Amino acid sequence: MKLHRIYTVANTTKEGSLRALAELKAWCQLQGIEVIPADRGEPSLNEVEGALVVALGGDGTVLRAASIFADSALPILGANLGSLGFLTQVGASSLTSALEGVLHNRFTIEERMRLAYTSVENRGTVLNDIVITGISRVRFCELELSWSDGEVASYPGDGLILATATGSTAYTLSAGGPVIVPPAACILASPLATHKLGLRPVIFPAEEVLHVRARTAVSVFVDGDYLVDLSPGAEVIVKRAPFPTQLVRMKDAPSFFRVLEEKLNWGNELEREGRN
């Protein structure tokens, strides 16, 4: 890949981030590549070709980069400053080596579906999830979920999570949702502490349009950030976003299930101990 410019999104509160940024800038200067902080805004159409985003921090930093560049869909390389991540690909100490691999086409691009949401005057897209929950201290709320064939169910409880495959290993996993292997395209609806024992997570086709109607006052969170409070009767509409997030995958990066093993104790613990 011919690189002309690299946009940077960094979590400067993490130890080692400033050093990693300095090393990145020095490497880019040697290569004749322009380094642009993401706070300058999205690139114009003539700046997209030969551009890459480097997210330096952790999975949260990759989520932030994916949000900033949601409409331009620039490829994102995530470099972590800590342990393995689901979205980060390389350690910060290996970032320039990974970029050498990008220059020599030793990578693939993995498209991750995003969700688009509309609610009253609020609209946008997310990579992980949209969470609708009660606003009271006890968080109880009542929601109605419907799709093209009509109502799916009513959800009395703490709320509802609408997630992508990427988000299946985030909040919805702790709520009992399944692990969905990216880049599978779908919409996962997981109830939060539902008061109906028969309700379970449901996986909808990617092209489905879901409507969530609030019977009680609720709060809406998008990729972990508070969005808005809604009054009873308001709706949140969720569907596939027009542009995916493109993640750079290095050929020697850990596999999805290796990351599951490292972060979530996936697999047989005795076997892991035997390998150490």
Stockholm file with secondary structure:
# STOCKHOLM 1.0

chainA/1-276         MKLHRIYTVANTTKEGSLRALAELKAWCQLQGIEVIPADRGEPSLNEVEGALVVALGGDGTVLRAASIFADSALPILGANLGSLGFLTQVGASSLTSALEGVLHNRFTIEERMRLAYTSVENRGTVLNDIVITGISRVRFCELELSWSDGEVASYPGDGLILATATGSTAYTLSAGGPVIVPPAACILASPLATHKLGLRPVIFPAEEVLHVRARTAVSVFVDGDYLVDLSPGAEVIVKRAPFPTQLVRMKDAPSFFRVLEEKLNWGNELEREGRN
#=GR chainA/1-276 SS CCCSEEEEEECTTSTTHHHHHHHHHHHHHHHTCEEEEGGGCCCCGGGSTTEEEEEEESHHHHHHHHHHTTTTTCCEEEEESSSCCSSCCEEGGGHHHHHHHHHTTCEEEEEECCEEEEETTEEEEESSEEEEEECSTTCCEEEEEEETTEEEEEEEESEEEEECTGGGGTHHHHTTCCCCCTTCCEEEEEEESCSCTTCCCEEEETTCCEEEEESSCEEEEETTEEEEEECTTCEEEEEECSSCEEEEEETTSCCHHHHHHHHHCCSCHHHHHHHC
#=GC SS_cons         CCCSEEEEEECTTSTTHHHHHHHHHHHHHHHTCEEEEGGGCCCCGGGSTTEEEEEEESHHHHHHHHHHTTTTTCCEEEEESSSCCSSCCEEGGGHHHHHHHHHTTCEEEEEECCEEEEETTEEEEESSEEEEEECSTTCCEEEEEEETTEEEEEEEESEEEEECTGGGGTHHHHTTCCCCCTTCCEEEEEEESCSCTTCCCEEEETTCCEEEEESSCEEEEETTEEEEEECTTCEEEEEECSSCEEEEEETTSCCHHHHHHHHHCCSCHHHHHHHC
//
